[in-house]
Amino acid sequence: MSNTDTILALIRESSGLTDTELVRRTGIQPHQQVNQICNRLARSGRIRRDRDARGLLVNRPLASATGSSQLVASPESAPPLSEPHGRGTRPSRFSDLDGLDPATTLLVIACSGSKVQDSPAGPSPALGPSILESIPEDVANRLRAARADVRQHVMFDERTVIPAVNRYSGAFYQAANAELAQALEHGLHVLIISGGYGVLTASEPIGWYDAAFNPAWWPGNVVADSISAYAARHGLTSIVAFLAASTGYARAFRGLDRVPDRVRLDRVFLVSAVAGDVGGAMRKVPHTLGEAFTAFVLRDLTPGWRSTDGLDLAVSRVR
């Protein structure tokens, strides 16, 4: 990934960052290089660059920065990531996760930008069912339609399909690799929010693609509706998601606060990493969440838990 791609991705996942903050988070030097990249991005219309109340130049994301304008909502129609819909999230505590049995809880994670292009060596991994087989036809049709729209703008290579959990290879999957595989072997329910497929079962067969998750590509709360419908189908009333709080993944997940009350969901939590100003956050945050997933599955996610990268966690209740 080029320095321009790194900076653009970080800006897109934020509400606004100064050049100095970008230098600190990316490690790109000298400072002038970051300044030049941001100026180019602003001139090309891929970000907005203006002064905040402090008089500092801030680099802000634009909906049009994805390059797929037909699928992206305007800034006015897309709610800020820091202001969840409806009831929204509210601070919670580690103790609120007590009593949740991983075997009867729906676990939700994110895809990753890094993907395996070829089938893994050794025996072919077992392909599992699609989420489309576990949700009502009306919701499934909405998800199919959204997937079809995305395919008009994103290149897919599905000559070889493998389970989603084997396709993604980013920092989360590196950290959670062994426990994630074992969790699936033991029948735990894991869904993946995906840039190319919207939402998937972890063992759902998928091809290779290159698309970051954009909530505007999945309209009508279809991701949250699919998650809640899957939970209902399998009798799961608790959901725990391990997602970076300021990303589109988390925004789509927060849509669970708008699922009709007739859908029984007793406890829905978002577990996110507290990065602060730590360097290398783009890797450390998903790596921390992978470790947190592992700790939860092992029933070892307790107050005071901290990742090997030194990051703490924040727990918020969505519903």
C-alpha positions in Angstrom: 0.0 0.0 0.0 1.4 3.4 -1.0 1.8 6.3 1.4 -1.1 8.0 -0.4 -3.3 5.0 0.0 -2.4 4.7 3.7 -3.2 8.3 4.4 -6.4 8.2 2.4 -7.6 5.1 4.2 -6.9 6.6 7.6 -8.8 9.9 6.7 -11.8 7.9 5.4 -12.0 6.1 8.8 -11.9 9.3 10.8 -14.0 12.4 11.3 -11.0 14.6 10.5 -7.2 14.5 11.1 -4.5 17.2 11.0 -1.2 16.6 9.1 0.6 16.2 12.5 -1.9 13.5 13.6 -1.4 11.7 10.3 2.4 11.8 10.7 2.0 10.4 14.3 -0.4 7.6 13.3 1.2 6.5 10.0 4.9 7.1 10.8 5.4 8.7 7.4 8.3 11.1 7.3 9.1 13.8 6.6 6.1 15.9 7.7 6.3 17.8 4.4 5.5 14.5 2.5 2.2 14.1 4.4 1.4 17.8 3.7 2.0 17.3 0.0 -0.1 14.1 -0.2 -3.0 15.8 1.6 -2.8 18.8 -0.7 -2.9 16.5 -3.7 -5.9 14.6 -2.3 -7.7 17.8 -1.6 -7.0 19.2 -5.1 -8.3 16.0 -6.7 -11.5 16.2 -4.7 -10.9 13.0 -2.7 -10.8 14.7 0.7 -11.9 18.0 2.2 -9.1 20.2 3.7 -10.3 23.1 5.9 -9.6 24.8 9.2 -11.3 23.8 12.4 -12.3 26.0 15.4 -8.7 26.0 16.5 -7.5 27.4 13.2 -5.7 24.1 12.3 -5.9 22.5 8.9 -7.9 19.3 9.1 -8.2 16.6 6.5 -11.8 15.3 6.4 -13.3 12.4 4.4 -15.7 12.9 1.5 -18.3 10.4 0.3 -16.9 10.8 -3.3 -13.5 9.8 -2.1 -14.3 6.1 -2.7 -14.3 6.5 -6.4 -17.8 4.8 -6.7 -20.0 7.8 -6.7 -23.1 6.0 -7.8 -23.1 3.9 -4.7 -22.1 6.5 -2.1 -24.5 8.6 -0.1 -23.9 12.3 0.1 -22.4 13.7 3.4 -25.8 15.1 4.3 -27.6 11.7 4.0 -25.0 9.7 5.8 -25.1 10.2 9.6 -21.9 11.0 11.4 -20.1 7.9 12.8 -19.9 9.5 16.2 -23.7 9.9 16.3 -25.4 6.4 16.2 -29.0 6.0 14.9 -32.0 5.8 17.2 -31.2 4.7 20.7 -27.5 4.5 19.8 -24.7 3.0 21.8 -24.1 3.8 25.5 -21.1 3.1 27.6 -21.0 -0.3 29.2 -18.7 -2.4 31.4 -16.8 -5.6 31.0 -19.0 -7.1 33.7 -22.0 -6.7 31.3 -20.4 -9.4 29.2 -20.4 -11.8 32.2 -22.7 -14.7 31.7 -22.6 -14.5 27.9 -21.8 -18.0 26.7 -19.8 -17.9 23.4 -21.7 -21.0 22.3 -25.0 -19.2 22.4 -23.9 -15.8 21.4 -23.6 -14.5 17.8 -20.1 -13.1 17.2 -19.6 -10.4 14.6 -16.2 -9.4 13.1 -15.0 -7.4 10.1 -13.4 -8.5 6.9 -9.8 -7.3 6.1 -8.2 -5.5 3.3 -5.5 -8.2 3.1 -6.8 -11.3 1.4 -5.4 -14.7 0.3 -5.6 -14.9 -3.5 -5.0 -18.6 -4.0 -6.5 -21.6 -2.2 -4.5 -22.5 1.0 -2.1 -25.4 0.7 -3.2 -28.8 1.9 -6.7 -30.2 2.0 -9.4 -27.9 0.7 -11.2 -26.2 3.5 -14.8 -27.1 4.0 -17.3 -24.7 2.5 -20.2 -23.7 4.7 -23.7 -22.4 4.1 -24.4 -18.8 3.0 -26.1 -16.4 5.3 -28.8 -16.2 2.6 -29.9 -19.7 3.7 -30.4 -18.6 7.3 -32.5 -15.5 6.9 -36.1 -14.8 5.6 -36.5 -14.5 1.9 -37.4 -10.8 2.0 -34.2 -9.9 3.8 -32.2 -12.3 1.7 -33.5 -10.7 -1.5 -32.5 -7.2 -0.2 -29.0 -8.5 0.6 -28.8 -10.2 -2.9 -29.9 -7.0 -4.6 -27.3 -4.9 -2.7 -24.6 -7.5 -3.6 -25.6 -7.2 -7.2 -25.3 -3.4 -7.2 -21.8 -3.6 -5.7 -20.7 -6.0 -8.5 -21.3 -3.3 -11.1 -18.5 -1.3 -9.6 -16.1 -3.8 -7.9 -14.0 -6.5 -9.6 -14.6 -10.0 -8.3 -12.6 -13.1 -9.1 -14.7 -16.1 -8.2 -12.9 -18.7 -10.3 -11.8 -20.2 -7.0 -14.0 -19.8 -3.9 -12.9 -20.5 -0.4 -14.5 -20.0 3.0 -14.5 -16.3 4.0 -12.5 -17.0 7.1 -9.7 -18.5 4.9 -9.9 -15.6 2.4 -9.2 -12.8 4.9 -5.6 -12.5 6.2 -5.3 -9.1 8.0 -4.1 -8.4 11.5 -7.4 -9.5 13.1 -7.2 -12.9 11.5 -3.6 -13.3 12.3 -4.3 -12.7 16.0 -7.4 -14.8 16.2 -6.4 -17.5 13.7 -6.3 -20.6 16.0 -9.3 -19.8 18.2 -11.4 -18.6 15.3 -10.9 -21.9 13.5 -11.6 -23.8 16.6 -14.7 -21.8 17.4 -16.1 -22.7 14.0 -15.2 -26.4 14.5 -17.2 -26.3 17.8 -20.2 -24.8 16.1 -20.0 -21.2 17.3 -21.9 -18.7 15.2 -19.6 -16.1 13.5 -20.7 -13.5 11.0 -18.3 -11.2 9.0 -19.2 -7.7 7.8 -17.7 -7.6 4.3 -17.0 -4.8 1.8 -17.9 -7.0 -1.1 -20.7 -9.2 0.3 -22.3 -7.1 3.0 -22.4 -9.7 5.6 -21.3 -13.4 5.5 -21.2 -16.5 7.6 -17.5 -17.2 8.4 -17.5 -20.3 6.3 -19.5 -18.9 3.4 -17.6 -19.5 0.0 -16.3 -16.2 -1.5 -14.0 -15.2 -4.2 -11.3 -12.5 -4.3 -12.2 -8.8 -4.5 -10.9 -5.4 -3.6 -13.4 -3.1 -1.9 -13.5 -1.4 1.4 -16.7 -1.6 3.4 -19.0 1.4 2.7 -22.3 1.6 4.6 -23.9 3.5 1.7 -23.5 0.4 -0.5 -25.8 -1.6 1.8 -29.0 0.6 2.1 -32.1 0.1 4.2 -30.2 -1.2 7.2 -29.8 -4.5 5.4 -26.6 -5.5 7.2 -28.2 -5.1 10.7 -31.4 -6.7 9.5 -29.5 -9.7 8.2 -27.6 -10.1 11.4 -30.7 -9.9 13.5 -32.5 -12.3 11.2 -29.7 -14.8 11.4 -29.7 -14.5 15.2 -33.4 -15.1 15.3 -33.1 -18.1 13.0 -30.6 -19.8 15.3 -32.2 -18.8 18.6 -29.4 -16.4 19.6 -30.5 -13.5 21.7 -27.1 -12.0 22.5 -24.6 -10.5 20.0 -21.1 -9.3 20.6 -19.2 -7.5 17.8 -15.5 -6.9 17.7 -15.2 -3.8 15.5 -13.3 -0.5 15.4 -15.8 2.0 16.7 -15.2 4.8 14.2 -15.5 2.6 11.0 -18.3 1.9 8.6 -18.4 -1.6 10.0 -19.4 -0.3 13.4 -21.9 2.1 11.9 -23.7 -0.7 10.0 -23.6 -2.9 13.2 -25.2 0.0 15.2 -28.2 -0.3 12.9 -29.2 -3.2 15.3 -30.7 -0.4 17.5 -33.3 0.1 14.8 -34.3 -3.5 14.4 -38.0 -3.9 15.3 -38.7 -4.7 18.9 -40.5 -7.9 17.8 -37.0 -9.3 17.1 -35.8 -10.6 20.5 -32.3 -9.3 21.2 -31.6 -9.2 24.9 -28.0 -7.9 24.8 -26.1 -6.5 21.9 -22.5 -5.2 22.6 -19.8 -3.5 20.5 -16.3 -4.2 21.7 -13.7 -1.7 20.3 -10.1 -0.9 20.8 -9.0 2.4 22.5 -6.1 3.5 20.2 -5.6 7.1 21.4 -2.5 8.5 19.7 -0.6 5.2 19.5 1.5 4.8 16.4 0.6 2.0 13.9 -3.1 2.1 14.9 -4.1 0.7 11.5 -2.5 -2.6 12.4 -2.7 -2.5 16.2 -6.5 -1.9 16.4 -7.5 -5.0 14.3 -4.8 -7.0 16.0 -6.1 -6.0 19.4 -9.6 -6.9 18.4 -8.4 -10.3 17.2 -6.9 -10.9 20.6 -10.0 -9.7 22.3 -12.1 -12.2 20.2 -9.8 -15.0 21.3 -10.0 -13.9 25.0 -13.8 -13.8 24.8 -14.1 -17.3 23.2 -11.8 -18.6 26.0 -13.9 -16.7 28.6 -10.8 -14.7 29.5 -12.0 -11.2 28.6 -12.0 -9.7 32.1 -11.7 -6.2 33.6 -8.2 -4.9 33.1 -7.6 -6.9 30.0 -5.1 -5.3 27.6 -3.7 -6.4 24.3 -0.1 -7.3 23.6 0.1 -4.0 21.7 -0.8 -2.2 24.9 -4.3 -1.1 23.9 -7.3 -1.1 26.2 -10.9 -2.0 25.2 -14.1 -0.1 25.3 -17.5 -1.9 25.6 -20.7 -0.2 24.5 -24.2 -1.5 24.5 -26.1 -1.1 21.2 -29.4 -2.7 22.4 
